[in-house]
């Protein structure tokens, strides 16, 4: 039986298996990084696809174009589905719009009379119902696609489901991708082809 000094010397100068031990320490970190890069690459690609579809759709929407047998909303949603080319689940694509009279109105609250001078709207204070929903809103935009010369903000969102369980534990099961585009409708007469 070797002495403890001899055993210590053998272990100290024997480097067999060191690479395996180092790999065992480094491999989880490298694998996590690779999985993260792949997952975020999918998110970035999906974001680019949605931004392109939003931009194209808002340009179509501002013309007032509506195909025969279709509503304007159906036409816009069909265009987004076509631009995403089956890459995304069309049932999960959400399209919302806000209509304003001018770009200056975007994000502004409905005007109100501040009777108690506290610089905020309080229940019971009189207000101008710009969007016609019978209540005061912190954003005066109305829903819809607007008429000629209206400003419309198109918002397209998609819940991207994280495919990698390890990354899902870090950032959550879904990542909400949102794209917006603001356009001013052309001075059109409604076109039906």
C-alpha positions, 0 to 999 in steps of 0.5 A: 500500500502506497504511503499518503505522501506517494498517493498525494504525489500521484494525484498532484502530478497526474492530469488524466481526466482533468479535461472531463472534470473541466467540461463538466463544470463548463458544459451547462453554462455553454449549453444554456448560452447556446439555447438562449441564443437560439431562442432569442434569435427566433424572437428577433426573427418573429419581431422582424416579421411582425414589424414588416406585416404591421408596416405593410398592413398600415399602408394598406389600411390608410388607403381605405381599400376593401376587397369585394365580399370583405370588411375592412377589418377582415382585409387588414387581418388577412393581410397580416396573416399573408405577410407572416406566411404561416410562420405564426399561429393566425389565431393568436395574432391580435390587431388593435387600432386607435383613431385620432383626429391628428397626430397631436392627439395621440396618447392625450387624455380626453379634455375635462374640467378640473373643478378641484384643481388637483391636475387629475380627472376625478369622477363626476367632473365634466369632460368631452367624450371625444371617442364616444364611449360615454366615459372619460379616458386617459387616451382619447383614441377611438377604436376602429380604422377611421375615415379619410384624413384620420390618424390611425395607430395600428398595434399588432401583438403576438405571444411567442411561446418559449420552446426551451424549458430552461429559458422558459424558467428564466424569462417566462413561458411567453414573450409578448411581441408588439409592433406599432405603426402610425399612419394618416388615412388618405383623403379617400372615398371608400374603394370596393373592388 
